[in-house]
Amino acid sequence: MYDPCEFIREFNTYTPLERAALEFGETDSSLLAEQLGIKDYQLDQSSRRTLSKEYYFPAGTGITYSRHPRFVDCPVHRHDFFELTYVWQGSVWQTVNASRINLKEGSLLLLDTNVRHSLERVDKDTFVINIMMTKEYFHEKLMKQFSCSNRITEFIFSALYRHSLSGNYLYFPLESDLEVRHCITAVLLELKKGEPGSGEIIRSFMTILFSLLAREGNCQDAGSSDSGTAPSSVVNILDYISQNYMDLTLEEAAGHFHFSPNYFSRLLKKYTGKTFISVILELKLERAAMLLKNTSLPVSKAAAVSGFQNMNYFYKLFREKYGCTPKQFRSDHASPMLSM
């Protein structure tokens, strides 16, 4: 089903930037990109390069991939999305913050948002793959798939909610892990083909991949070991809320964890920046959005099934979260299966 030779053929093909590097002997990828009219980054007030989320995630997609360009150095940059770097073949030196890491074949590096990092140039036989994911994808598609606290869930949680900790990473110096390779290959193929059902398949393989990494003992963690990391109880709280949000009250949720409602609220606010009601409403809106994308239910019915009785309130909240009306959202995101 998953033929790695298909990717070897793709990876061996020179991109316009690689051809320009070979032709002009230039090794600075930012200079070559500028000459080719590729504008994939912005400069902040301190002239630091920030990769553009809009460039890498067209049409609101939440997960995508790219191959790291060969023959050039990739200067220091950062971005407001997660990046999973996987060395398909060969090796590459990457500097993350002040740490210089030699990623060898089979290794993975999971970068938090806003991490300052750079990569040194590689030869034609080295293939480095970047799987990029938005915060929204992590929150709405992946986080709720995990039912227990582990290294991965706490890393994701801290990255999503503890913004002051941006800059963390998890490094897995693996070698020939066939299960990991299989998951990576499956995700890449589904992203490339984009066939009906690809979203669900990708999410399933990403969940398997992160579950495999969660139990991997060979991991270097650049995260904080003090009060910055969310306690496992908070991860469990969010998981409990996500499973019971339709008719859950603050008192019931607090009682389940043997907390007082006031303490429960403070804990949630401290580690997520959100109130209990905000978390509940966000989950209900995500359910409504899912129904609009994947069913032909009228908007009013989708809202009611998701727990909204006041349509004016529903429209107001939906527009605040998604930047459009429910009808517009359905038009832009409806599953192709609905039109068959």
Solvent accessible surface area in square Angstrom, and as a share of the most:
residue,aa,sasa,rsa
1,M,187,0.83
2,Y,36,0.14
3,D,64,0.33
4,P,61,0.39
5,C,74,0.44
6,E,40,0.18
7,F,0,0.00
8,I,52,0.26
9,R,151,0.55
10,E,61,0.27
11,F,1,0.00
12,N,76,0.39
13,T,86,0.50
14,Y,77,0.29
15,T,51,0.30
16,P,78,0.49
17,L,22,0.11
18,E,0,0.00
19,R,124,0.45
20,A,9,0.07
21,A,6,0.05
22,L,91,0.45
23,E,132,0.59
24,F,131,0.55
25,G,62,0.59
26,E,50,0.22
27,T,51,0.30
28,D,45,0.24
29,S,10,0.06
30,S,17,0.11
31,L,84,0.42
32,L,0,0.00
33,A,6,0.05
34,E,120,0.54
35,Q,125,0.55
36,L,75,0.37
37,G,65,0.63
38,I,52,0.26
39,K,132,0.56
40,D,19,0.10
41,Y,27,0.10
42,Q,117,0.52
43,L,105,0.52
44,D,44,0.23
45,Q,192,0.85
46,S,73,0.47
47,S,81,0.52
48,R,90,0.33
49,R,34,0.13
50,T,35,0.20
51,L,19,0.10
52,S,16,0.10
53,K,67,0.28
54,E,131,0.59
55,Y,108,0.41
56,Y,41,0.15
57,F,10,0.04
58,P,82,0.51
59,A,104,0.81
60,G,67,0.65
61,T,62,0.36
62,G,20,0.19
63,I,17,0.09
64,T,30,0.18
65,Y,40,0.15
66,S,37,0.24
67,R,37,0.14
68,H,6,0.03
69,P,34,0.22
70,R,1,0.01
71,F,34,0.14
72,V,0,0.00
73,D,46,0.24
74,C,23,0.14
75,P,41,0.26
76,V,66,0.38
77,H,9,0.04
78,R,50,0.18
79,H,1,0.00
80,D,58,0.30
81,F,0,0.00
82,F,0,0.00
83,E,7,0.03
84,L,0,0.00
85,T,1,0.00
86,Y,4,0.02
87,V,0,0.00
88,W,6,0.02
89,Q,60,0.27
90,G,27,0.26
91,S,51,0.33
92,V,4,0.02
93,W,95,0.33
94,Q,0,0.00
95,T,39,0.23
96,V,0,0.00
97,N,80,0.41
98,A,104,0.81
99,S,47,0.30
100,R,134,0.49
101,I,15,0.08
102,N,42,0.22
103,L,0,0.00
104,K,120,0.51
105,E,84,0.38
106,G,3,0.03
107,S,2,0.01
108,L,0,0.00
109,L,0,0.00
110,L,0,0.00
111,L,0,0.00
112,D,1,0.00
113,T,1,0.01
114,N,55,0.28
115,V,1,0.01
116,R,94,0.34
117,H,2,0.01
118,S,21,0.14
119,L,9,0.05
120,E,63,0.28
121,R,128,0.47
122,V,14,0.08
123,D,85,0.44
124,K,106,0.45
125,D,73,0.38
126,T,9,0.05
127,F,3,0.01
128,V,1,0.00
129,I,0,0.00
130,N,16,0.08
131,I,0,0.00
132,M,5,0.02
133,M,0,0.00
134,T,6,0.03
135,K,47,0.20
136,E,88,0.40
137,Y,21,0.08
138,F,0,0.00
139,H,38,0.17
140,E,41,0.19
141,K,57,0.24
142,L,0,0.00
143,M,20,0.09
144,K,77,0.32
145,Q,81,0.36
146,F,16,0.07
147,S,83,0.54
148,C,76,0.45
149,S,32,0.20
150,N,36,0.19
151,R,76,0.28
152,I,0,0.00
153,T,0,0.00
154,E,40,0.18
155,F,15,0.06
156,I,0,0.00
157,F,0,0.00
158,S,4,0.03
159,A,3,0.02
160,L,15,0.08
161,Y,28,0.11
162,R,53,0.19
163,H,119,0.53
164,S,103,0.66
165,L,32,0.16
166,S,38,0.24
167,G,14,0.13
168,N,19,0.09
169,Y,20,0.08
170,L,1,0.00
171,Y,14,0.05
172,F,0,0.00
173,P,33,0.21
174,L,15,0.07
175,E,142,0.64
176,S,100,0.65
177,D,49,0.26
178,L,143,0.71
179,E,102,0.46
180,V,4,0.02
181,R,62,0.23
182,H,88,0.39
183,C,4,0.02
184,I,0,0.00
185,T,7,0.04
186,A,0,0.00
187,V,0,0.00
188,L,0,0.00
189,L,5,0.03
190,E,17,0.08
191,L,39,0.19
192,K,89,0.38
193,K,108,0.46
194,G,56,0.54
195,E,103,0.46
196,P,75,0.47
197,G,38,0.36
198,S,10,0.06
199,G,42,0.40
200,E,89,0.40
201,I,60,0.31
202,I,9,0.05
203,R,53,0.19
204,S,61,0.39
205,F,32,0.13
206,M,0,0.00
207,T,26,0.15
208,I,85,0.43
209,L,0,0.00
210,F,0,0.00
211,S,48,0.31
212,L,26,0.13
213,L,1,0.00
214,A,21,0.16
215,R,184,0.67
216,E,40,0.18
217,G,69,0.67
218,N,75,0.39
219,C,27,0.16
220,Q,99,0.44
221,D,87,0.45
222,A,41,0.32
223,G,29,0.28
224,S,36,0.23
225,S,120,0.77
226,D,104,0.54
227,S,83,0.54
228,G,6,0.06
229,T,43,0.25
230,A,1,0.01
231,P,51,0.32
232,S,51,0.33
233,S,40,0.26
234,V,0,0.00
235,V,8,0.04
236,N,57,0.29
237,I,1,0.00
238,L,20,0.10
239,D,24,0.13
240,Y,47,0.18
241,I,0,0.00
242,S,24,0.15
243,Q,122,0.54
244,N,55,0.28
245,Y,30,0.12
246,M,68,0.30
247,D,121,0.63
248,L,19,0.09
249,T,64,0.37
250,L,45,0.23
251,E,110,0.49
252,E,95,0.43
253,A,0,0.00
254,A,1,0.00
255,G,42,0.40
256,H,97,0.44
257,F,40,0.17
258,H,169,0.76
259,F,60,0.25
260,S,61,0.39
261,P,52,0.33
262,N,108,0.55
263,Y,91,0.35
264,F,1,0.00
265,S,36,0.24
266,R,149,0.54
267,L,19,0.09
268,L,1,0.00
269,K,103,0.43
270,K,121,0.51
271,Y,16,0.06
272,T,10,0.06
273,G,48,0.47
274,K,57,0.24
275,T,67,0.39
276,F,12,0.05
277,I,107,0.55
278,S,47,0.30
279,V,15,0.08
280,I,12,0.06
281,L,35,0.18
282,E,38,0.17
283,L,15,0.08
284,K,29,0.12
285,L,9,0.04
286,E,17,0.07
287,R,74,0.27
288,A,0,0.00
289,A,5,0.04
290,M,90,0.40
291,L,18,0.09
292,L,0,0.00
293,K,47,0.20
294,N,64,0.33
295,T,38,0.22
296,S,96,0.62
297,L,53,0.27
298,P,83,0.52
299,V,27,0.16
300,S,63,0.40
301,K,103,0.43
302,A,0,0.00
303,A,0,0.00
304,A,42,0.33
305,V,47,0.27
306,S,0,0.00
307,G,27,0.26
308,F,9,0.04
309,Q,151,0.67
310,N,90,0.46
311,M,59,0.27
312,N,128,0.66
313,Y,93,0.35
314,F,0,0.00
315,Y,85,0.32
316,K,116,0.49
317,L,22,0.11
318,F,0,0.00
319,R,125,0.46
320,E,118,0.53
321,K,66,0.28
322,Y,54,0.21
323,G,60,0.58
324,C,20,0.12
325,T,30,0.17
326,P,0,0.00
327,K,154,0.65
328,Q,92,0.41
329,F,12,0.05
330,R,50,0.18
331,S,90,0.58
332,D,105,0.55
333,H,77,0.35
334,A,42,0.32
335,S,25,0.16
336,P,85,0.53
337,M,110,0.49
338,L,74,0.37
339,S,102,0.66
340,M,163,0.73
